Amino acid sequence: MLNFNFEYKYIEQGLNPVVGVDEAGRGPWAGPVVAGAVIIDAETMPERLSLDLDDSKKLTSQKREELFQLLLNCAKIGIGISSVVEIDALNILQATMLAMRRAVEDLGLSPGMVLVDGNILPNWSYPSQAIIKGDGRSLSIAAASIVAKVSRDQFMSDLAKDYPQYGWERNAGYGTKEHQHGLVEFGVCKHHRRSFKPIKNILGI
């Protein structure tokens, strides 16, 4: 159940502020991986946030956008990006960890505790807890999942203006039929992840 219990536990121990961290874009064939880091003040959080926040994958794009705008007004937000070049050089897991580190650094403060979605923690010095399915259990992580998803979707929509042949404004770089057809007709571009098997197969490497 999605609530503030994890956050309260650490706040009561004096581990302030508590930061939620999540990522978006590990699976797509193109574009960066993006992480969000969010600090929510439970005392001043609008009730609508506590009622509507959820794992970003369970929400419509319109609902994610609405919640993102709410978060901009009431939460402290950090965003971290790992580029396609970094994904290909490091591998997607390590690039994701790098994006998470950058998201926390983007907050401009030292966290008392960081709650990370999943079962792996980045290599950093902050007190941290990895929470499996955390985006459905912690309000801070759910908020971070929305920040990461909305930010990445916007990034891919912007890229699509220069690369309209792949439909990234609709598929966010995932390997949909539309994206596959674009690859067959127009080939691979610099924003594709050459370390990913489908792209390697097209390139014959």
N, C-alpha and C positions, 0 to 999 in steps of 0.2 A: 504493500500500500504506500502511495506517495504521501510523504509528510516531512516534517522538519525534525524528526527524532534524532537522526545522526548529528545534525547541526547543533541541536540543543545539548546533546551529550558532551560535545567538545567545548561549546561555549561555557557550560557550567564548570568545566575544568580550567577555564581561563585561556583556552587556545583560540584566541581571536585574531583576525577574522577567519571564518570558515569559508573556504572557496570550493565551489563545485566545478569539475572539469569534464568535458566530453568532446568528442570529435565527430566530424562528418566527412565522408568521402574516402573511406578506405577501399571500397570495392570498385569504383568507376575505372574505366579504361583511359580517361583523360582528365586533366585538371589537377589542381593541388589537393592536398588534404588540409582541412581547416579544423582548428580546435577553439572552443570557447571556454572562458573562465569567468565565473560569476559569483559575486558576493551579494546575498540578499539579507536585508535587515527585516527579520520577522515582525518587529514592532511596527514598522512603517509600510510593510508590503500591502498593496491593495488586496482586498479580499478576493477580487476576481482572479488575481494571479494564483492564489492558493487553491481556488476552485478549478481553474482551467488548465494550469500547468500539467504537462504530461510528457512522456517520451515523444520526441518530435516526430518519430515515424508513425505515431498513432493519430496525428493531427493533420487537418487539411492545410494546404499552403496558406490559405487566407487566415486561418486561426494562428498559425505560426507567425505570420507577419504582424498580426494584432498583438500577440504576446511579446514579440520582439520589441515593438514600439513601447509597450508598457514597461518592459525591462530597462530600456534606454532611459526612462524617466525615473525609475525607482531603485535601480541596482547599479553596482559597479561592475563594469564589463571589460574583459580583456580578450583579444583575438590573436591567434597565432596561425601562421601559414607555413607549410612546407611545399616547395615547388615540385614540379614534375622532375626537374633535374635532380633534386635531392631525393625524391622517391626512387628514381632509377639508380642513384649512386649508393643509397643507404639500405634500401628495401622499405616496403610500405610500413612495417611495424616500427622501425627506427625513425622513419620520417614522421610517423604519427606521434611518437614520443617527443620528437623535436618540436612539433607544432604545439603540443601541450605545454612544454617548457616555455615557449615563446608567448603563449596565451597568458600564463601566470605572470611572466615578466612584464607583460603589457599592462597589467594592473598597476604597476608602479609602487608596490608595497610588498612586505614580507608576510605571507600567510601564517596564521597560527596553526591551521590544519587544512589539508587539501583532500577532498573527496573525489576520487577518480572513477569514472565508469569502467567496468571491466575487471580483469584479474591481474593486470600488469601495471606496475608503477613506473613512471619515467625515472631516470637516474638524476635525482635532485636531492637537496638537503632538507626540504620541507617535511615536517611531520605529515604523514599521509595515510589514507586508507583506500584500498581498491575495493569497490563494491560491485559485485556481479549484478547485472540488470539494474544498476544504480539509477538510470534515467527513469525507472518506474518506481523508485523507492525514496529518493532524495530530491526535495524541491530544488536545491541548488544545482544538482547534476541535471535534472530535467531542464532547468533554465539554460544551462550551458549547452545542452543538446540542441535547443532551439536557436541559440545564438550561433552555434557552429553551422547548423543546417541552413538557416536563412542567409547567413553571410556567404556560405559556399554557393548556394543556389543563385544568389545575386552575381557572384563572381563569374559563374558559368554562363548566366544570361548575358553578361557584358561581353564575354569572349565570343558568344554566339553571333554577336553583331558583326564581327570580323570573320567568323567561320560558320556561316549559316547552314552549310551543307550537312552538318552532323546533328542538328536538332538539340543542341545542348541546353537551350532555354526550356526544353520539355523533359529531357532525360538526364540532365546534370552530369553527362559524361558516362553514364552507365551503358552497358552493352545491349541496348534495345535494338529491335529490328531496324528502326530508323537510323540509328547510329551505325549499325553494321552496313546498311545500304550505302551510307555516305562514305564509309571506308572503302567499300568495293569500287565505288565510282570515282572518288577523289583521292584515295590513298591516305597515308598517315601524315599528320602535321606535327609541329613542334610541341603541341600541348598534349600529345598522346604519351602514355606511359610505356616506354619501350621495354621495360623489364617485365611487363605483364604478358602472359602467354598468348592471348589472342592477338596482341599487337606484334609480338615476336614472330608469330606464325605468318602474319601478313608480310612482315619484312624479310622473312626467311632467315632469321638469326637464332 
